[in-house]
Amino acid sequence: MYFRREFAASGGLITYGPILAEMACQAGVYVGRILNGAKPADLPVVQPTKFELVINLETAKALGLTVTPTLLALADEVIE
């Protein structure tokens, strides 16, 4: 199990983690606030709120694993 989508695309079984584009947008908001005069120590800590689940069925088959239909339905992306 990995945390970035690219690992599943490269042959990993499953990835689950924050969407990096969302994190980059949040970083841009922080930079904007700092450039507008906010003190970094006064900014709140924000955690990611959007996550993605990617399953590589090709890898699952190679490992002899069966992925349940429920898990497949929850996946944001299924690589076949």
C-alpha positions as CSV (number, residue, x, y, z in Angstrom):
1,M,0.0,0.0,0.0
2,Y,1.3,3.4,-1.0
3,F,0.3,7.0,-0.5
4,R,0.7,8.4,-4.0
5,R,-1.3,7.5,-7.1
6,E,1.9,7.2,-9.2
7,F,2.9,4.1,-7.3
8,A,-0.2,2.2,-8.3
9,A,0.2,3.4,-11.9
10,S,3.8,2.0,-11.7
11,G,2.6,-1.5,-10.5
12,G,1.8,-1.0,-6.8
13,L,-1.3,-2.7,-5.5
14,I,-3.2,0.0,-3.7
15,T,-2.7,3.7,-3.0
16,Y,-4.6,5.9,-0.5
17,G,-3.6,9.4,0.3
18,P,-4.3,13.1,0.0
19,I,-4.7,14.6,-3.5
20,L,-1.5,16.5,-4.1
21,A,-3.1,19.1,-6.3
22,E,-5.4,20.1,-3.4
23,M,-2.4,20.3,-1.0
24,A,-0.6,22.6,-3.5
25,C,-3.6,24.9,-3.7
26,Q,-3.7,25.1,0.0
27,A,0.0,26.0,0.1
28,G,-0.7,28.7,-2.4
29,V,-3.3,30.2,-0.1
30,Y,-0.8,30.2,2.7
31,V,1.8,31.9,0.6
32,G,-0.8,34.5,-0.4
33,R,-1.6,35.2,3.2
34,I,2.0,35.6,4.1
35,L,2.7,37.9,1.2
36,N,-0.3,40.0,2.3
37,G,1.3,40.5,5.7
38,A,0.0,37.6,7.9
39,K,2.5,36.2,10.4
40,P,3.2,32.5,9.6
41,A,2.9,31.7,13.3
42,D,-0.7,33.0,13.3
43,L,-1.9,30.8,10.4
44,P,-3.9,27.7,11.4
45,V,-2.6,24.3,10.6
46,V,-4.7,22.8,7.8
47,Q,-4.9,19.1,7.1
48,P,-5.9,17.6,3.8
49,T,-9.6,16.9,3.4
50,K,-9.7,15.1,0.0
51,F,-8.2,11.7,-0.4
52,E,-8.1,9.2,-3.3
53,L,-8.1,5.4,-3.4
54,V,-6.5,3.8,-6.5
55,I,-6.5,0.0,-7.0
56,N,-4.3,-1.8,-9.6
57,L,-6.2,-4.9,-10.6
58,E,-3.4,-6.1,-12.8
59,T,-1.1,-6.3,-9.8
60,A,-3.9,-7.9,-7.7
61,K,-4.3,-10.7,-10.3
62,A,-0.5,-11.2,-10.5
63,L,-0.4,-11.7,-6.7
64,G,-3.4,-14.0,-6.8
65,L,-5.6,-11.6,-4.8
66,T,-9.3,-11.0,-5.2
67,V,-10.5,-7.4,-4.7
68,T,-14.1,-7.3,-3.3
69,P,-16.7,-5.5,-5.3
70,T,-17.3,-3.2,-2.3
71,L,-13.7,-2.0,-2.3
72,L,-13.8,-1.6,-6.1
73,A,-16.9,0.6,-5.7
74,L,-15.2,2.8,-3.2
75,A,-12.1,3.3,-5.4
76,D,-11.7,6.6,-7.1
77,E,-9.7,4.9,-9.9
78,V,-9.2,1.2,-10.9
79,I,-6.3,0.4,-13.1
80,E,-6.9,-2.7,-15.2
